């Protein structure tokens, strides 16, 4: 649904985006991660046809956004990090206005406006002036504006910025609903914790370059073939625990402290299950035996400093 091929953007002597290649399949929630100035917003604007690339191709849903900008807009819903709301309009009037702007068939607009108001959870505010809405409600209304024409691709630049925890949670639920209805979503963010357990894949961007792209598991395994494991047991038999762990060639970096241990394991789940079975056979009373999940923030901090996990 989103494909960038050798995309480059230069402003004078500043190379903002460097030969970017990116493919996002249908149905993904893709998190584009990076600090301010990484080139995320420039990339997004090129995806939306708002900024021509210096070089490269940008087809969205199979439509070249540069060669066919008006046709491309039928497939794209876009919400910038700072978007305009018209305080003197009512909620339904705002959505009605953008439905007409997207040239939706006139007879479909009233029903679609009601449907979107329901989806974004603003039924009780249908006839309220936008000036009286909270920050979170305005953000939901902005999402409503972006999806009013049922786009196949939804592109959001820092959508959670400035929202309180409850509003961020509600935004996640709304976006998951939009994705379940068939949309492909790209979210740009520097709030890394907001993307954990939410995005199906991520791209880590810095200084105009895409450092890594893929699912969190794919990016993690590309950086290190081993998996961090933590365990805790009853009693103080640390010598036996160490002895069992050292029997397995796939274990490394064993660190034991009292009745807890961490180690790294190279191998599949079956091998890890065998390690656990051997510990139980050795009469170790296991309380927890858990793989330490790598977070989006962990990945970014490692990759942005070019460290090896």
Backbone torsions as a table, in degrees:
resi	resn	phi	psi	omega
1	UNK	NA	-33.2	176.6
2	UNK	-124.9	127.1	179.2
3	UNK	-141.9	122.8	174.1
4	UNK	-116.0	128.9	-176.9
5	UNK	-123.2	114.4	177.5
6	UNK	49.7	44.6	-176.3
7	UNK	-82.1	131.4	179.1
8	UNK	-135.7	140.9	175.8
9	UNK	-134.4	124.6	-178.0
10	UNK	-124.4	131.8	174.1
11	UNK	-112.6	98.3	-176.0
12	UNK	62.6	-119.9	179.0
13	UNK	-90.3	-5.7	-178.4
14	UNK	-88.9	120.7	175.4
15	UNK	-94.8	99.7	-172.7
16	UNK	-80.5	-36.0	178.0
17	UNK	-132.2	130.1	-171.0
18	UNK	-114.5	102.7	171.4
19	UNK	44.4	60.3	-173.9
20	UNK	-86.5	125.9	173.9
21	UNK	-117.3	124.4	-176.9
22	UNK	-150.7	132.0	176.5
23	UNK	-128.6	125.7	179.6
24	UNK	-123.2	114.2	-178.5
25	UNK	-71.7	167.0	178.1
26	UNK	-60.7	139.0	174.6
27	UNK	87.1	0.5	179.5
28	UNK	-80.6	151.9	161.0
29	UNK	-110.9	105.3	-170.2
30	UNK	-104.9	125.8	178.9
31	UNK	-99.6	117.4	176.7
32	UNK	-96.9	112.2	-167.7
33	UNK	-112.0	142.2	174.7
34	UNK	167.1	162.7	-179.9
35	UNK	-73.8	169.7	173.4
36	UNK	-58.5	134.4	-179.0
37	UNK	90.7	3.1	-178.7
38	UNK	-75.2	-18.5	-177.6
39	UNK	108.1	8.0	-176.7
40	UNK	-64.8	-50.8	-177.0
41	UNK	-66.3	-38.5	176.2
42	UNK	-60.5	-42.9	178.4
43	UNK	-62.8	-44.2	-179.6
44	UNK	-63.3	-42.7	-179.8
45	UNK	-63.9	-33.7	175.4
46	UNK	-69.4	-37.8	176.9
47	UNK	-60.2	-35.6	-176.0
48	UNK	-87.7	-1.4	-179.4
49	UNK	78.6	13.2	-179.3
50	UNK	-87.5	-14.3	-177.5
51	UNK	-144.0	119.7	-178.9
52	UNK	-73.4	137.5	176.6
53	UNK	-71.8	151.0	173.8
54	UNK	-68.3	-34.1	176.8
55	UNK	-155.3	157.7	176.6
56	UNK	104.4	175.9	-177.8
57	UNK	-122.7	144.6	-178.4
58	UNK	-135.2	77.9	172.8
59	UNK	-86.0	133.6	175.5
60	UNK	-118.8	124.7	-175.6
61	UNK	53.0	35.7	176.9
62	UNK	81.3	3.0	-177.6
63	UNK	-112.3	129.0	178.1
64	UNK	-71.6	114.9	-174.2
65	UNK	-70.6	-19.5	178.8
66	UNK	-86.8	-44.9	-178.0
67	UNK	-75.9	-33.0	-177.4
68	UNK	-129.9	65.1	-173.8
69	UNK	-61.0	-41.9	-177.4
70	UNK	-69.0	-40.0	177.1
71	UNK	-65.3	-38.7	-178.9
72	UNK	-63.7	-35.3	-177.3
73	UNK	-63.9	-22.2	176.5
74	UNK	-65.3	-25.1	-174.9
75	UNK	-100.8	-8.1	-171.4
76	UNK	-117.3	132.6	166.4
77	UNK	-112.0	129.4	-173.4
78	UNK	-132.2	134.4	174.2
79	UNK	-129.7	116.1	-179.1
80	UNK	-77.9	169.6	-179.4
81	UNK	-66.7	-32.5	173.8
82	UNK	-123.1	111.8	-177.3
83	UNK	-122.9	154.8	-175.5
84	UNK	-86.4	135.8	166.9
85	UNK	-121.9	146.9	-175.4
86	UNK	-102.1	102.1	-170.0
87	UNK	-58.5	-27.8	-176.3
88	UNK	-90.7	6.8	174.0
89	UNK	-98.9	153.4	171.2
90	UNK	-81.7	162.5	-178.1
91	UNK	-55.5	-49.4	-177.6
92	UNK	-66.7	-33.1	179.8
93	UNK	-67.0	-37.9	179.3
94	UNK	-61.7	-47.5	179.9
95	UNK	-68.8	-37.9	177.1
96	UNK	-60.9	-41.0	179.6
97	UNK	-59.6	-46.5	-177.7
98	UNK	-75.4	-28.5	173.7
99	UNK	-61.0	-41.9	176.2
100	UNK	-68.2	-37.3	179.2
101	UNK	-62.3	-34.2	177.4
102	UNK	-83.6	4.7	175.7
103	UNK	59.7	39.6	174.2
104	UNK	-68.4	151.0	176.0
105	UNK	-56.2	132.5	-173.4
106	UNK	-54.1	-41.3	-175.3
107	UNK	-71.4	-16.3	-179.4
108	UNK	-90.3	-17.3	-169.2
109	UNK	-65.6	-49.4	-177.3
110	UNK	-56.8	-45.0	-179.9
111	UNK	-67.1	-38.6	-179.4
112	UNK	-67.3	-38.0	177.3
113	UNK	-61.6	-45.8	178.6
114	UNK	-62.7	-40.5	-179.3
115	UNK	-63.1	-44.5	-178.8
116	UNK	-68.4	-39.6	177.3
117	UNK	-58.8	-38.4	177.2
118	UNK	-68.0	-43.1	-178.4
119	UNK	-63.4	-36.9	-178.1
120	UNK	-90.6	2.6	173.4
121	UNK	70.5	35.9	-179.7
122	UNK	-117.7	29.0	-178.3
123	UNK	-55.7	-42.0	-177.0
124	UNK	-73.4	-9.5	-179.3
125	UNK	-109.1	11.5	-174.9
126	UNK	-51.1	-45.5	-176.9
127	UNK	-101.0	13.7	179.5
128	UNK	-86.8	149.0	174.2
129	UNK	-71.7	142.2	-178.6
130	UNK	-61.2	-29.3	-179.3
131	UNK	-56.7	-26.8	-177.5
132	UNK	-92.8	3.0	-178.3
133	UNK	-82.2	151.6	174.5
134	UNK	-75.1	169.9	178.3
135	UNK	-58.6	-44.0	-179.6
136	UNK	-65.7	-38.8	178.1
137	UNK	-65.6	-39.8	177.5
138	UNK	-64.4	-35.6	178.0
139	UNK	-66.1	-41.9	177.2
140	UNK	-64.4	-38.1	177.7
141	UNK	-64.3	-37.4	176.1
142	UNK	-62.5	-40.6	175.3
143	UNK	-62.4	-42.0	177.9
144	UNK	-58.3	-42.1	176.7
145	UNK	-59.7	-40.6	-176.3
146	UNK	-72.6	-24.4	-176.9
147	UNK	-106.3	2.1	-173.2
148	UNK	-56.7	-33.8	-176.9
149	UNK	-96.4	15.4	178.0
150	UNK	56.0	57.2	-178.9
151	UNK	-70.7	152.6	176.2
152	UNK	-79.7	-24.3	-178.5
153	UNK	-126.7	127.5	178.2
154	UNK	-115.5	122.8	-176.2
155	UNK	-119.5	121.4	-174.0
156	UNK	-125.1	126.7	-179.7
157	UNK	-103.4	109.7	179.8
158	UNK	51.9	55.2	-174.9
159	UNK	-68.9	-21.1	-177.4
160	UNK	-95.3	0.0	-177.3
161	UNK	-62.4	127.3	176.6
162	UNK	84.1	0.0	-178.8
163	UNK	-91.5	147.7	175.1
164	UNK	-78.4	168.2	-176.1
165	UNK	-55.4	-40.3	-179.9
166	UNK	-65.3	-42.7	179.9
167	UNK	-66.6	-35.3	177.5
168	UNK	-66.0	-40.7	178.1
169	UNK	-62.5	-44.3	179.1
170	UNK	-63.5	-36.4	177.9
171	UNK	-64.6	-41.0	177.9
172	UNK	-60.6	-45.3	179.7
173	UNK	-61.2	-41.5	179.8
174	UNK	-63.6	-44.3	-178.4
175	UNK	-68.5	-35.7	175.9
176	UNK	-63.7	-37.2	177.4
177	UNK	-64.4	-43.0	179.0
178	UNK	-62.6	-41.9	178.1
179	UNK	-64.3	-40.5	179.1
180	UNK	-63.5	-23.3	177.7
181	UNK	-83.9	1.0	172.7
182	UNK	113.7	-1.2	-177.8
183	UNK	-81.2	150.6	170.0
184	UNK	-100.5	131.0	-171.6
185	UNK	-121.1	133.2	170.5
186	UNK	-117.3	127.5	-179.8
187	UNK	-121.0	125.0	172.1
188	UNK	-94.1	134.6	-179.1
189	UNK	-159.1	149.8	167.8
190	UNK	-112.7	2.1	174.6
191	UNK	-90.9	87.0	-167.0
192	UNK	-66.4	-33.6	-178.2
193	UNK	-64.7	-24.4	-178.4
194	UNK	-70.3	-18.1	-174.1
195	UNK	-95.8	-15.3	-179.4
196	UNK	-64.5	131.3	178.2
197	UNK	70.3	9.3	-177.3
198	UNK	-119.1	-50.1	-179.9
199	UNK	-77.6	142.4	175.5
200	UNK	-82.7	-23.9	176.1
201	UNK	-154.2	163.5	-176.5
202	UNK	-138.4	159.3	169.9
203	UNK	-131.5	132.7	-178.9
204	UNK	-106.2	119.2	-172.2
205	UNK	-119.3	139.4	177.1
206	UNK	-154.9	133.8	178.2
207	UNK	53.2	40.9	176.0
208	UNK	79.2	3.8	-178.7
209	UNK	-118.3	146.8	175.0
210	UNK	-91.0	107.9	-175.8
211	UNK	-72.3	-43.7	178.7
212	UNK	-150.7	154.3	173.9
213	UNK	-148.1	146.0	179.9
214	UNK	144.7	-173.7	173.8
215	UNK	-68.8	162.2	178.9
216	UNK	-59.4	-39.3	178.9
217	UNK	-63.7	-41.3	-179.7
218	UNK	-66.8	-43.3	-179.3
219	UNK	-67.0	-39.9	178.9
220	UNK	-63.6	-47.2	-177.7
221	UNK	-67.0	-28.4	177.2
222	UNK	-68.2	-30.0	-179.3
223	UNK	-84.5	-32.0	-179.0
224	UNK	-154.6	131.8	178.8
225	UNK	-78.7	-7.0	-177.8
226	UNK	-101.6	157.4	-177.8
227	UNK	-116.8	132.0	178.6
228	UNK	-78.3	131.4	-177.5
229	UNK	-124.3	139.2	175.8
230	UNK	-121.9	141.7	175.3
231	UNK	-142.8	155.1	177.1
232	UNK	-139.4	144.2	-177.3
233	UNK	-140.3	166.7	176.0
234	UNK	-88.4	140.3	179.0
235	UNK	95.1	178.8	-175.7
236	UNK	-117.4	25.8	-174.9
237	UNK	-81.4	62.5	-177.3
238	UNK	-69.5	-29.8	-179.4
239	UNK	-63.8	-41.1	178.9
240	UNK	-67.0	-40.7	178.1
241	UNK	-59.3	-47.5	179.8
242	UNK	-61.5	-42.0	-179.2
243	UNK	-60.6	-43.9	180.0
244	UNK	-64.9	-47.0	-177.5
245	UNK	-62.2	-38.9	-177.4
246	UNK	-70.5	-14.7	177.7
247	UNK	-68.9	-23.8	-173.7
248	UNK	-94.8	124.6	-179.1
249	UNK	-66.0	-18.1	-179.0
250	UNK	-82.7	-4.9	-178.2
251	UNK	-95.9	147.4	178.1
252	UNK	-155.7	167.0	175.5
253	UNK	58.1	40.5	-177.3
254	UNK	-70.9	124.5	-178.5
255	UNK	-130.7	109.5	-176.7
256	UNK	-110.4	133.2	178.4
257	UNK	-137.6	100.8	-178.4
258	UNK	66.5	-119.4	-179.9
259	UNK	-105.1	27.2	174.8
260	UNK	-129.9	154.6	178.5
261	UNK	-150.1	151.6	169.6
262	UNK	-130.9	143.7	176.6
263	UNK	-153.5	167.9	176.4
264	UNK	-109.7	143.7	-175.5
265	UNK	-129.1	130.4	174.6
266	UNK	-107.2	114.7	-179.5
267	UNK	151.8	176.8	-177.8
268	UNK	-85.1	177.5	-178.9
269	UNK	-60.6	-34.0	-179.0
270	UNK	-61.9	-40.5	178.5
271	UNK	-66.9	-38.3	178.7
272	UNK	-66.9	-37.9	176.9
273	UNK	-63.4	-33.8	178.6
274	UNK	-68.3	-37.3	176.2
275	UNK	-60.1	-46.0	179.2
276	UNK	-62.0	-42.7	-179.7
277	UNK	-61.5	-39.9	179.3
278	UNK	-66.6	-37.0	177.1
279	UNK	-64.3	-42.2	178.5
280	UNK	-66.8	-38.5	177.9
281	UNK	-62.4	-32.3	179.1
282	UNK	-81.2	10.4	176.5
283	UNK	69.5	23.3	174.4
284	UNK	-80.8	125.5	-177.8
285	UNK	-86.3	90.2	-175.2
286	UNK	-72.4	129.8	175.2
287	UNK	-97.6	-47.6	176.4
288	UNK	-138.6	146.6	177.5
289	UNK	-147.0	99.0	-165.2
290	UNK	-136.4	140.1	170.2
291	UNK	-79.1	130.2	179.0
292	UNK	-80.0	111.1	-176.9
293	UNK	-72.7	134.5	176.1
294	UNK	-79.3	128.6	-179.6
295	UNK	-88.8	165.7	175.3
296	UNK	-58.4	-40.4	-179.6
297	UNK	-64.7	-40.3	176.9
298	UNK	-58.1	-47.9	-178.2
299	UNK	-61.1	-45.5	-177.1
300	UNK	-64.1	-43.8	-177.9
301	UNK	-64.1	-35.6	178.1
302	UNK	-70.4	-50.4	-174.2
303	UNK	-69.6	-36.7	-176.6
304	UNK	-70.0	-20.0	176.6
305	UNK	-104.9	7.2	176.5
306	UNK	57.9	38.6	177.1
307	UNK	-93.1	162.9	176.3
308	UNK	-103.5	131.5	-178.7
309	UNK	-78.9	NA	NA
